[in-house]
Amino acid sequence: MPLDYGAAIPVNSISEEYEYLAAHPCPRCGGRWRVRVQALLQDAQGRHYDRVDVACSQCGERTVFLFDIQSLFTKQKANK
Ligand SMILES: [Zn+2]
């Protein structure tokens, strides 16, 4: 499945990612997601994304969430 950076979900913190996962549980059984792999990515423009591969803790359904975490990096730069 190719990653669609344009569809990335903007978040302002890593904890917001987990809130999003909790708010959007497995579409098949409503089970909670278990994070399998988390990876920091950058697109051709140098924008930062967090790719989170999850599996349903109940039925094993797998999916990938892509979060736009650019605001975390912008904020860090502004503070320095
Ligand atoms: Zn499930």
PDB file of the backbone (N, CA, C, O) and the ligand in Angstrom, with CONECT records:
HET     ZN  A 101       1
ATOM      1  N   MET A   1       0.855  -1.196   0.000  1.00  0.00           N
ATOM      2  CA  MET A   1       0.000   0.000   0.000  1.00  0.00           C
ATOM      3  C   MET A   1       0.883   1.235   0.000  1.00  0.00           C
ATOM      4  O   MET A   1       1.626   1.459   0.956  1.00  0.00           O
ATOM      5  N   PRO A   2       0.816   2.061  -1.075  1.00  0.00           N
ATOM      6  CA  PRO A   2       1.650   3.270  -1.092  1.00  0.00           C
ATOM      7  C   PRO A   2       1.140   4.286  -0.081  1.00  0.00           C
ATOM      8  O   PRO A   2      -0.064   4.417   0.140  1.00  0.00           O
ATOM      9  N   LEU A   3       2.069   4.994   0.523  1.00  0.00           N
ATOM     10  CA  LEU A   3       1.680   5.974   1.532  1.00  0.00           C
ATOM     11  C   LEU A   3       1.201   7.251   0.863  1.00  0.00           C
ATOM     12  O   LEU A   3       1.855   7.779  -0.037  1.00  0.00           O
ATOM     13  N   ASP A   4       0.067   7.735   1.307  1.00  0.00           N
ATOM     14  CA  ASP A   4      -0.481   8.982   0.787  1.00  0.00           C
ATOM     15  C   ASP A   4      -0.204  10.082   1.815  1.00  0.00           C
ATOM     16  O   ASP A   4      -0.961  10.263   2.769  1.00  0.00           O
ATOM     17  N   TYR A   5       0.893  10.810   1.603  1.00  0.00           N
ATOM     18  CA  TYR A   5       1.277  11.833   2.570  1.00  0.00           C
ATOM     19  C   TYR A   5       0.198  12.910   2.702  1.00  0.00           C
ATOM     20  O   TYR A   5       0.021  13.502   3.766  1.00  0.00           O
ATOM     21  N   GLY A   6      -0.524  13.153   1.595  1.00  0.00           N
ATOM     22  CA  GLY A   6      -1.568  14.168   1.629  1.00  0.00           C
ATOM     23  C   GLY A   6      -2.703  13.821   2.572  1.00  0.00           C
ATOM     24  O   GLY A   6      -3.431  14.703   3.026  1.00  0.00           O
ATOM     25  N   ALA A   7      -2.859  12.520   2.871  1.00  0.00           N
ATOM     26  CA  ALA A   7      -3.939  12.086   3.751  1.00  0.00           C
ATOM     27  C   ALA A   7      -3.473  11.942   5.196  1.00  0.00           C
ATOM     28  O   ALA A   7      -4.226  11.469   6.046  1.00  0.00           O
ATOM     29  N   ALA A   8      -2.233  12.349   5.478  1.00  0.00           N
ATOM     30  CA  ALA A   8      -1.703  12.212   6.834  1.00  0.00           C
ATOM     31  C   ALA A   8      -2.537  13.028   7.817  1.00  0.00           C
ATOM     32  O   ALA A   8      -3.058  14.093   7.485  1.00  0.00           O
ATOM     33  N   ILE A   9      -2.649  12.503   9.025  1.00  0.00           N
ATOM     34  CA  ILE A   9      -3.459  13.141  10.056  1.00  0.00           C
ATOM     35  C   ILE A   9      -2.572  14.084  10.862  1.00  0.00           C
ATOM     36  O   ILE A   9      -1.623  13.632  11.502  1.00  0.00           O
ATOM     37  N   PRO A  10      -2.861  15.386  10.847  1.00  0.00           N
ATOM     38  CA  PRO A  10      -1.997  16.302  11.602  1.00  0.00           C
ATOM     39  C   PRO A  10      -2.198  16.176  13.110  1.00  0.00           C
ATOM     40  O   PRO A  10      -3.329  16.186  13.597  1.00  0.00           O
ATOM     41  N   VAL A  11      -1.096  16.059  13.839  1.00  0.00           N
ATOM     42  CA  VAL A  11      -1.153  16.016  15.303  1.00  0.00           C
ATOM     43  C   VAL A  11      -0.104  16.978  15.859  1.00  0.00           C
ATOM     44  O   VAL A  11       0.862  17.324  15.179  1.00  0.00           O
ATOM     45  N   ASN A  12      -0.312  17.399  17.099  1.00  0.00           N
ATOM     46  CA  ASN A  12       0.611  18.336  17.744  1.00  0.00           C
ATOM     47  C   ASN A  12       1.499  17.666  18.770  1.00  0.00           C
ATOM     48  O   ASN A  12       2.384  18.302  19.342  1.00  0.00           O
ATOM     49  N   SER A  13       1.267  16.368  19.010  1.00  0.00           N
ATOM     50  CA  SER A  13       2.102  15.633  19.950  1.00  0.00           C
ATOM     51  C   SER A  13       1.927  14.143  19.685  1.00  0.00           C
ATOM     52  O   SER A  13       0.967  13.711  19.046  1.00  0.00           O
ATOM     53  N   ILE A  14       2.895  13.361  20.200  1.00  0.00           N
ATOM     54  CA  ILE A  14       2.806  11.907  20.016  1.00  0.00           C
ATOM     55  C   ILE A  14       1.596  11.359  20.760  1.00  0.00           C
ATOM     56  O   ILE A  14       0.965  10.407  20.300  1.00  0.00           O
ATOM     57  N   SER A  15       1.265  11.951  21.904  1.00  0.00           N
ATOM     58  CA  SER A  15       0.113  11.435  22.659  1.00  0.00           C
ATOM     59  C   SER A  15      -1.179  11.625  21.882  1.00  0.00           C
ATOM     60  O   SER A  15      -2.135  10.870  22.059  1.00  0.00           O
ATOM     61  N   GLU A  16      -1.204  12.648  21.010  1.00  0.00           N
ATOM     62  CA  GLU A  16      -2.394  12.839  20.165  1.00  0.00           C
ATOM     63  C   GLU A  16      -2.552  11.682  19.181  1.00  0.00           C
ATOM     64  O   GLU A  16      -3.671  11.336  18.801  1.00  0.00           O
ATOM     65  N   GLU A  17      -1.442  11.088  18.771  1.00  0.00           N
ATOM     66  CA  GLU A  17      -1.519   9.926  17.887  1.00  0.00           C
ATOM     67  C   GLU A  17      -2.262   8.791  18.583  1.00  0.00           C
ATOM     68  O   GLU A  17      -3.117   8.133  17.991  1.00  0.00           O
ATOM     69  N   TYR A  18      -1.922   8.576  19.841  1.00  0.00           N
ATOM     70  CA  TYR A  18      -2.557   7.484  20.584  1.00  0.00           C
ATOM     71  C   TYR A  18      -4.020   7.791  20.871  1.00  0.00           C
ATOM     72  O   TYR A  18      -4.856   6.889  20.916  1.00  0.00           O
ATOM     73  N   GLU A  19      -4.324   9.074  21.066  1.00  0.00           N
ATOM     74  CA  GLU A  19      -5.724   9.469  21.238  1.00  0.00           C
ATOM     75  C   GLU A  19      -6.500   9.191  19.958  1.00  0.00           C
ATOM     76  O   GLU A  19      -7.647   8.746  19.998  1.00  0.00           O
ATOM     77  N   TYR A  20      -5.860   9.459  18.820  1.00  0.00           N
ATOM     78  CA  TYR A  20      -6.517   9.206  17.541  1.00  0.00           C
ATOM     79  C   TYR A  20      -6.766   7.706  17.359  1.00  0.00           C
ATOM     80  O   TYR A  20      -7.845   7.297  16.929  1.00  0.00           O
ATOM     81  N   LEU A  21      -5.771   6.900  17.687  1.00  0.00           N
ATOM     82  CA  LEU A  21      -5.931   5.447  17.559  1.00  0.00           C
ATOM     83  C   LEU A  21      -7.079   4.957  18.436  1.00  0.00           C
ATOM     84  O   LEU A  21      -7.867   4.102  18.030  1.00  0.00           O
ATOM     85  N   ALA A  22      -7.160   5.513  19.647  1.00  0.00           N
ATOM     86  CA  ALA A  22      -8.212   5.101  20.576  1.00  0.00           C
ATOM     87  C   ALA A  22      -9.587   5.518  20.069  1.00  0.00           C
ATOM     88  O   ALA A  22     -10.582   4.830  20.298  1.00  0.00           O
ATOM     89  N   ALA A  23      -9.630   6.669  19.367  1.00  0.00           N
ATOM     90  CA  ALA A  23     -10.907   7.193  18.875  1.00  0.00           C
ATOM     91  C   ALA A  23     -11.342   6.514  17.582  1.00  0.00           C
ATOM     92  O   ALA A  23     -12.505   6.613  17.191  1.00  0.00           O
ATOM     93  N   HIS A  24     -10.421   5.827  16.917  1.00  0.00           N
ATOM     94  CA  HIS A  24     -10.745   5.149  15.663  1.00  0.00           C
ATOM     95  C   HIS A  24     -10.352   3.681  15.764  1.00  0.00           C
ATOM     96  O   HIS A  24      -9.367   3.264  15.154  1.00  0.00           O
ATOM     97  N   PRO A  25     -11.095   2.901  16.514  1.00  0.00           N
ATOM     98  CA  PRO A  25     -10.743   1.488  16.725  1.00  0.00           C
ATOM     99  C   PRO A  25     -10.983   0.644  15.479  1.00  0.00           C
ATOM    100  O   PRO A  25     -11.452   1.141  14.454  1.00  0.00           O
ATOM    101  N   CYS A  26     -10.656  -0.628  15.585  1.00  0.00           N
ATOM    102  CA  CYS A  26     -10.791  -1.581  14.473  1.00  0.00           C
ATOM    103  C   CYS A  26     -12.186  -1.495  13.842  1.00  0.00           C
ATOM    104  O   CYS A  26     -13.191  -1.615  14.542  1.00  0.00           O
ATOM    105  N   PRO A  27     -12.248  -1.282  12.491  1.00  0.00           N
ATOM    106  CA  PRO A  27     -13.569  -1.187  11.847  1.00  0.00           C
ATOM    107  C   PRO A  27     -14.292  -2.535  11.776  1.00  0.00           C
ATOM    108  O   PRO A  27     -15.506  -2.583  11.578  1.00  0.00           O
ATOM    109  N   ARG A  28     -13.551  -3.613  11.936  1.00  0.00           N
ATOM    110  CA  ARG A  28     -14.183  -4.934  11.837  1.00  0.00           C
ATOM    111  C   ARG A  28     -14.852  -5.354  13.146  1.00  0.00           C
ATOM    112  O   ARG A  28     -15.969  -5.870  13.138  1.00  0.00           O
ATOM    113  N   CYS A  29     -14.166  -5.133  14.273  1.00  0.00           N
ATOM    114  CA  CYS A  29     -14.719  -5.648  15.536  1.00  0.00           C
ATOM    115  C   CYS A  29     -14.747  -4.594  16.628  1.00  0.00           C
ATOM    116  O   CYS A  29     -15.231  -4.867  17.726  1.00  0.00           O
ATOM    117  N   GLY A  30     -14.243  -3.404  16.360  1.00  0.00           N
ATOM    118  CA  GLY A  30     -14.246  -2.370  17.390  1.00  0.00           C
ATOM    119  C   GLY A  30     -13.164  -2.553  18.441  1.00  0.00           C
ATOM    120  O   GLY A  30     -13.166  -1.874  19.468  1.00  0.00           O
ATOM    121  N   GLY A  31     -12.231  -3.480  18.178  1.00  0.00           N
ATOM    122  CA  GLY A  31     -11.153  -3.761  19.131  1.00  0.00           C
ATOM    123  C   GLY A  31     -10.110  -2.653  19.154  1.00  0.00           C
ATOM    124  O   GLY A  31     -10.049  -1.814  18.255  1.00  0.00           O
ATOM    125  N   ARG A  32      -9.300  -2.668  20.189  1.00  0.00           N
ATOM    126  CA  ARG A  32      -8.242  -1.663  20.343  1.00  0.00           C
ATOM    127  C   ARG A  32      -7.045  -2.017  19.466  1.00  0.00           C
ATOM    128  O   ARG A  32      -6.737  -3.190  19.257  1.00  0.00           O
ATOM    129  N   TRP A  33      -6.375  -0.981  18.957  1.00  0.00           N
ATOM    130  CA  TRP A  33      -5.169  -1.197  18.166  1.00  0.00           C
ATOM    131  C   TRP A  33      -3.977  -1.454  19.062  1.00  0.00           C
ATOM    132  O   TRP A  33      -3.839  -0.853  20.127  1.00  0.00           O
ATOM    133  N   ARG A  34      -3.124  -2.350  18.620  1.00  0.00           N
ATOM    134  CA  ARG A  34      -1.842  -2.597  19.275  1.00  0.00           C
ATOM    135  C   ARG A  34      -0.774  -2.132  18.289  1.00  0.00           C
ATOM    136  O   ARG A  34      -0.760  -2.571  17.139  1.00  0.00           O
ATOM    137  N   VAL A  35       0.123  -1.243  18.731  1.00  0.00           N
ATOM    138  CA  VAL A  35       1.151  -0.711  17.827  1.00  0.00           C
ATOM    139  C   VAL A  35       2.208  -1.774  17.574  1.00  0.00           C
ATOM    140  O   VAL A  35       2.772  -2.337  18.512  1.00  0.00           O
ATOM    141  N   ARG A  36       2.477  -2.049  16.286  1.00  0.00           N
ATOM    142  CA  ARG A  36       3.488  -3.044  15.899  1.00  0.00           C
ATOM    143  C   ARG A  36       4.803  -2.353  15.579  1.00  0.00           C
ATOM    144  O   ARG A  36       5.854  -2.717  16.106  1.00  0.00           O
ATOM    145  N   VAL A  37       4.734  -1.358  14.716  1.00  0.00           N
ATOM    146  CA  VAL A  37       5.940  -0.653  14.302  1.00  0.00           C
ATOM    147  C   VAL A  37       5.628   0.834  14.211  1.00  0.00           C
ATOM    148  O   VAL A  37       4.568   1.225  13.723  1.00  0.00           O
ATOM    149  N   GLN A  38       6.544   1.647  14.677  1.00  0.00           N
ATOM    150  CA  GLN A  38       6.409   3.090  14.543  1.00  0.00           C
ATOM    151  C   GLN A  38       7.671   3.599  13.870  1.00  0.00           C
ATOM    152  O   GLN A  38       8.778   3.264  14.291  1.00  0.00           O
ATOM    153  N   ALA A  39       7.516   4.403  12.833  1.00  0.00           N
ATOM    154  CA  ALA A  39       8.686   4.847  12.077  1.00  0.00           C
ATOM    155  C   ALA A  39       8.570   6.315  11.696  1.00  0.00           C
ATOM    156  O   ALA A  39       7.516   6.781  11.265  1.00  0.00           O
ATOM    157  N   LEU A  40       9.670   7.030  11.864  1.00  0.00           N
ATOM    158  CA  LEU A  40       9.729   8.435  11.469  1.00  0.00           C
ATOM    159  C   LEU A  40      10.086   8.507   9.981  1.00  0.00           C
ATOM    160  O   LEU A  40      11.050   7.888   9.530  1.00  0.00           O
ATOM    161  N   LEU A  41       9.296   9.269   9.233  1.00  0.00           N
ATOM    162  CA  LEU A  41       9.517   9.381   7.791  1.00  0.00           C
ATOM    163  C   LEU A  41       9.647  10.844   7.400  1.00  0.00           C
ATOM    164  O   LEU A  41       9.203  11.739   8.120  1.00  0.00           O
ATOM    165  N   GLN A  42      10.267  11.070   6.238  1.00  0.00           N
ATOM    166  CA  GLN A  42      10.332  12.410   5.661  1.00  0.00           C
ATOM    167  C   GLN A  42       9.955  12.319   4.192  1.00  0.00           C
ATOM    168  O   GLN A  42      10.379  11.392   3.502  1.00  0.00           O
ATOM    169  N   ASP A  43       9.166  13.265   3.706  1.00  0.00           N
ATOM    170  CA  ASP A  43       8.853  13.255   2.282  1.00  0.00           C
ATOM    171  C   ASP A  43       9.915  14.047   1.524  1.00  0.00           C
ATOM    172  O   ASP A  43      10.892  14.507   2.116  1.00  0.00           O
ATOM    173  N   ALA A  44       9.723  14.205   0.207  1.00  0.00           N
ATOM    174  CA  ALA A  44      10.719  14.864  -0.642  1.00  0.00           C
ATOM    175  C   ALA A  44      10.946  16.316  -0.224  1.00  0.00           C
ATOM    176  O   ALA A  44      12.009  16.873  -0.500  1.00  0.00           O
ATOM    177  N   GLN A  45       9.979  16.930   0.428  1.00  0.00           N
ATOM    178  CA  GLN A  45      10.107  18.320   0.871  1.00  0.00           C
ATOM    179  C   GLN A  45      10.718  18.424   2.273  1.00  0.00           C
ATOM    180  O   GLN A  45      10.883  19.523   2.801  1.00  0.00           O
ATOM    181  N   GLY A  46      11.052  17.278   2.869  1.00  0.00           N
ATOM    182  CA  GLY A  46      11.643  17.294   4.192  1.00  0.00           C
ATOM    183  C   GLY A  46      10.626  17.401   5.314  1.00  0.00           C
ATOM    184  O   GLY A  46      10.990  17.638   6.466  1.00  0.00           O
ATOM    185  N   ARG A  47       9.365  17.229   4.988  1.00  0.00           N
ATOM    186  CA  ARG A  47       8.315  17.281   5.988  1.00  0.00           C
ATOM    187  C   ARG A  47       8.306  15.971   6.774  1.00  0.00           C
ATOM    188  O   ARG A  47       8.515  14.898   6.208  1.00  0.00           O
ATOM    189  N   HIS A  48       8.063  16.066   8.074  1.00  0.00           N
ATOM    190  CA  HIS A  48       8.141  14.883   8.937  1.00  0.00           C
ATOM    191  C   HIS A  48       6.794  14.202   9.136  1.00  0.00           C
ATOM    192  O   HIS A  48       5.762  14.849   9.314  1.00  0.00           O
ATOM    193  N   TYR A  49       6.839  12.892   9.099  1.00  0.00           N
ATOM    194  CA  TYR A  49       5.640  12.076   9.321  1.00  0.00           C
ATOM    195  C   TYR A  49       5.986  10.929  10.250  1.00  0.00           C
ATOM    196  O   TYR A  49       7.132  10.486  10.330  1.00  0.00           O
ATOM    197  N   ASP A  50       4.960  10.463  10.949  1.00  0.00           N
ATOM    198  CA  ASP A  50       5.124   9.294  11.798  1.00  0.00           C
ATOM    199  C   ASP A  50       4.207   8.206  11.254  1.00  0.00           C
ATOM    200  O   ASP A  50       2.986   8.360  11.225  1.00  0.00           O
ATOM    201  N   ARG A  51       4.814   7.108  10.826  1.00  0.00           N
ATOM    202  CA  ARG A  51       4.029   5.984  10.315  1.00  0.00           C
ATOM    203  C   ARG A  51       3.847   4.977  11.449  1.00  0.00           C
ATOM    204  O   ARG A  51       4.818   4.525  12.056  1.00  0.00           O
ATOM    205  N   VAL A  52       2.589   4.634  11.723  1.00  0.00           N
ATOM    206  CA  VAL A  52       2.295   3.704  12.808  1.00  0.00           C
ATOM    207  C   VAL A  52       1.559   2.493  12.243  1.00  0.00           C
ATOM    208  O   VAL A  52       0.422   2.609  11.787  1.00  0.00           O
ATOM    209  N   ASP A  53       2.212   1.329  12.276  1.00  0.00           N
ATOM    210  CA  ASP A  53       1.596   0.069  11.853  1.00  0.00           C
ATOM    211  C   ASP A  53       0.927  -0.552  13.066  1.00  0.00           C
ATOM    212  O   ASP A  53       1.560  -0.758  14.102  1.00  0.00           O
ATOM    213  N   VAL A  54      -0.355  -0.849  12.928  1.00  0.00           N
ATOM    214  CA  VAL A  54      -1.085  -1.398  14.066  1.00  0.00           C
ATOM    215  C   VAL A  54      -1.776  -2.704  13.683  1.00  0.00           C
ATOM    216  O   VAL A  54      -2.031  -2.980  12.511  1.00  0.00           O
ATOM    217  N   ALA A  55      -2.068  -3.495  14.715  1.00  0.00           N
ATOM    218  CA  ALA A  55      -2.870  -4.709  14.552  1.00  0.00           C
ATOM    219  C   ALA A  55      -3.941  -4.687  15.627  1.00  0.00           C
ATOM    220  O   ALA A  55      -3.709  -4.234  16.748  1.00  0.00           O
ATOM    221  N   CYS A  56      -5.131  -5.189  15.265  1.00  0.00           N
ATOM    222  CA  CYS A  56      -6.221  -5.237  16.230  1.00  0.00           C
ATOM    223  C   CYS A  56      -5.904  -6.281  17.298  1.00  0.00           C
ATOM    224  O   CYS A  56      -5.504  -7.403  16.988  1.00  0.00           O
ATOM    225  N   SER A  57      -6.090  -5.894  18.557  1.00  0.00           N
ATOM    226  CA  SER A  57      -5.777  -6.819  19.648  1.00  0.00           C
ATOM    227  C   SER A  57      -6.789  -7.956  19.723  1.00  0.00           C
ATOM    228  O   SER A  57      -6.535  -8.964  20.382  1.00  0.00           O
ATOM    229  N   GLN A  58      -7.942  -7.807  19.051  1.00  0.00           N
ATOM    230  CA  GLN A  58      -8.980  -8.845  19.126  1.00  0.00           C
ATOM    231  C   GLN A  58      -9.025  -9.739  17.892  1.00  0.00           C
ATOM    232  O   GLN A  58      -8.987 -10.962  18.023  1.00  0.00           O
ATOM    233  N   CYS A  59      -9.109  -9.138  16.659  1.00  0.00           N
ATOM    234  CA  CYS A  59      -9.283  -9.966  15.459  1.00  0.00           C
ATOM    235  C   CYS A  59      -8.031 -10.030  14.602  1.00  0.00           C
ATOM    236  O   CYS A  59      -7.993 -10.794  13.638  1.00  0.00           O
ATOM    237  N   GLY A  60      -7.004  -9.250  14.923  1.00  0.00           N
ATOM    238  CA  GLY A  60      -5.758  -9.321  14.166  1.00  0.00           C
ATOM    239  C   GLY A  60      -5.730  -8.466  12.917  1.00  0.00           C
ATOM    240  O   GLY A  60      -4.728  -8.457  12.203  1.00  0.00           O
ATOM    241  N   GLU A  61      -6.813  -7.741  12.633  1.00  0.00           N
ATOM    242  CA  GLU A  61      -6.863  -6.826  11.491  1.00  0.00           C
ATOM    243  C   GLU A  61      -5.670  -5.865  11.571  1.00  0.00           C
ATOM    244  O   GLU A  61      -5.338  -5.346  12.637  1.00  0.00           O
ATOM    245  N   ARG A  62      -5.031  -5.643  10.403  1.00  0.00           N
ATOM    246  CA  ARG A  62      -3.872  -4.754  10.383  1.00  0.00           C
ATOM    247  C   ARG A  62      -4.139  -3.539   9.521  1.00  0.00           C
ATOM    248  O   ARG A  62      -4.845  -3.623   8.516  1.00  0.00           O
ATOM    249  N   THR A  63      -3.577  -2.413   9.913  1.00  0.00           N
ATOM    250  CA  THR A  63      -3.670  -1.218   9.096  1.00  0.00           C
ATOM    251  C   THR A  63      -2.495  -0.304   9.421  1.00  0.00           C
ATOM    252  O   THR A  63      -1.715  -0.568  10.337  1.00  0.00           O
ATOM    253  N   VAL A  64      -2.386   0.760   8.664  1.00  0.00           N
ATOM    254  CA  VAL A  64      -1.300   1.713   8.855  1.00  0.00           C
ATOM    255  C   VAL A  64      -1.895   3.100   9.001  1.00  0.00           C
ATOM    256  O   VAL A  64      -2.731   3.510   8.196  1.00  0.00           O
ATOM    257  N   PHE A  65      -1.472   3.816  10.013  1.00  0.00           N
ATOM    258  CA  PHE A  65      -1.867   5.211  10.177  1.00  0.00           C
ATOM    259  C   PHE A  65      -0.662   6.086   9.868  1.00  0.00           C
ATOM    260  O   PHE A  65       0.468   5.766  10.238  1.00  0.00           O
ATOM    261  N   LEU A  66      -0.923   7.201   9.181  1.00  0.00           N
ATOM    262  CA  LEU A  66       0.149   8.140   8.883  1.00  0.00           C
ATOM    263  C   LEU A  66      -0.188   9.486   9.514  1.00  0.00           C
ATOM    264  O   LEU A  66      -1.217  10.090   9.209  1.00  0.00           O
ATOM    265  N   PHE A  67       0.689   9.939  10.391  1.00  0.00           N
ATOM    266  CA  PHE A  67       0.466  11.204  11.084  1.00  0.00           C
ATOM    267  C   PHE A  67       1.445  12.260  10.583  1.00  0.00           C
ATOM    268  O   PHE A  67       2.621  11.982  10.349  1.00  0.00           O
ATOM    269  N   ASP A  68       0.938  13.463  10.429  1.00  0.00           N
ATOM    270  CA  ASP A  68       1.773  14.605  10.052  1.00  0.00           C
ATOM    271  C   ASP A  68       2.256  15.248  11.345  1.00  0.00           C
ATOM    272  O   ASP A  68       1.475  15.865  12.070  1.00  0.00           O
ATOM    273  N   ILE A  69       3.549  15.100  11.629  1.00  0.00           N
ATOM    274  CA  ILE A  69       4.085  15.602  12.901  1.00  0.00           C
ATOM    275  C   ILE A  69       4.995  16.806  12.681  1.00  0.00           C
ATOM    276  O   ILE A  69       5.838  17.123  13.520  1.00  0.00           O
ATOM    277  N   GLN A  70       4.812  17.477  11.534  1.00  0.00           N
ATOM    278  CA  GLN A  70       5.675  18.614  11.219  1.00  0.00           C
ATOM    279  C   GLN A  70       5.609  19.687  12.311  1.00  0.00           C
ATOM    280  O   GLN A  70       6.609  20.342  12.604  1.00  0.00           O
ATOM    281  N   SER A  71       4.428  19.864  12.908  1.00  0.00           N
ATOM    282  CA  SER A  71       4.279  20.921  13.916  1.00  0.00           C
ATOM    283  C   SER A  71       5.193  20.683  15.117  1.00  0.00           C
ATOM    284  O   SER A  71       5.600  21.641  15.774  1.00  0.00           O
ATOM    285  N   LEU A  72       5.523  19.426  15.416  1.00  0.00           N
ATOM    286  CA  LEU A  72       6.441  19.136  16.522  1.00  0.00           C
ATOM    287  C   LEU A  72       7.818  19.713  16.222  1.00  0.00           C
ATOM    288  O   LEU A  72       8.480  20.267  17.100  1.00  0.00           O
ATOM    289  N   PHE A  73       8.238  19.571  14.963  1.00  0.00           N
ATOM    290  CA  PHE A  73       9.568  20.040  14.587  1.00  0.00           C
ATOM    291  C   PHE A  73       9.603  21.562  14.464  1.00  0.00           C
ATOM    292  O   PHE A  73      10.592  22.198  14.829  1.00  0.00           O
ATOM    293  N   THR A  74       8.536  22.132  13.954  1.00  0.00           N
ATOM    294  CA  THR A  74       8.451  23.577  13.821  1.00  0.00           C
ATOM    295  C   THR A  74       8.498  24.224  15.198  1.00  0.00           C
ATOM    296  O   THR A  74       9.163  25.241  15.395  1.00  0.00           O
ATOM    297  N   LYS A  75       7.784  23.623  16.153  1.00  0.00           N
ATOM    298  CA  LYS A  75       7.720  24.139  17.515  1.00  0.00           C
ATOM    299  C   LYS A  75       9.103  24.103  18.161  1.00  0.00           C
ATOM    300  O   LYS A  75       9.516  25.063  18.810  1.00  0.00           O
ATOM    301  N   GLN A  76       9.815  22.988  17.980  1.00  0.00           N
ATOM    302  CA  GLN A  76      11.152  22.838  18.570  1.00  0.00           C
ATOM    303  C   GLN A  76      12.088  23.932  18.056  1.00  0.00           C
ATOM    304  O   GLN A  76      12.856  24.518  18.820  1.00  0.00           O
ATOM    305  N   LYS A  77      12.011  24.198  16.745  1.00  0.00           N
ATOM    306  CA  LYS A  77      12.890  25.192  16.157  1.00  0.00           C
ATOM    307  C   LYS A  77      12.568  26.568  16.722  1.00  0.00           C
ATOM    308  O   LYS A  77      13.473  27.357  16.995  1.00  0.00           O
ATOM    309  N   ALA A  78      11.281  26.858  16.898  1.00  0.00           N
ATOM    310  CA  ALA A  78      10.866  28.176  17.374  1.00  0.00           C
ATOM    311  C   ALA A  78      11.342  28.425  18.808  1.00  0.00           C
ATOM    312  O   ALA A  78      11.561  29.570  19.203  1.00  0.00           O
ATOM    313  N   ASN A  79      11.499  27.344  19.588  1.00  0.00           N
ATOM    314  CA  ASN A  79      11.893  27.493  20.987  1.00  0.00           C
ATOM    315  C   ASN A  79      13.386  27.743  21.150  1.00  0.00           C
ATOM    316  O   ASN A  79      13.822  28.229  22.193  1.00  0.00           O
ATOM    317  N   LYS A  80      14.179  27.412  20.119  1.00  0.00           N
ATOM    318  CA  LYS A  80      15.628  27.519  20.262  1.00  0.00           C
ATOM    319  C   LYS A  80      16.155  28.911  19.916  1.00  0.00           C
ATOM    320  O   LYS A  80      17.360  29.151  19.990  1.00  0.00           O
TER     321      LYS A  80
HETATM  322 ZN    ZN A 101     -10.619  -6.155  15.154  1.00  0.00          ZN2+
END
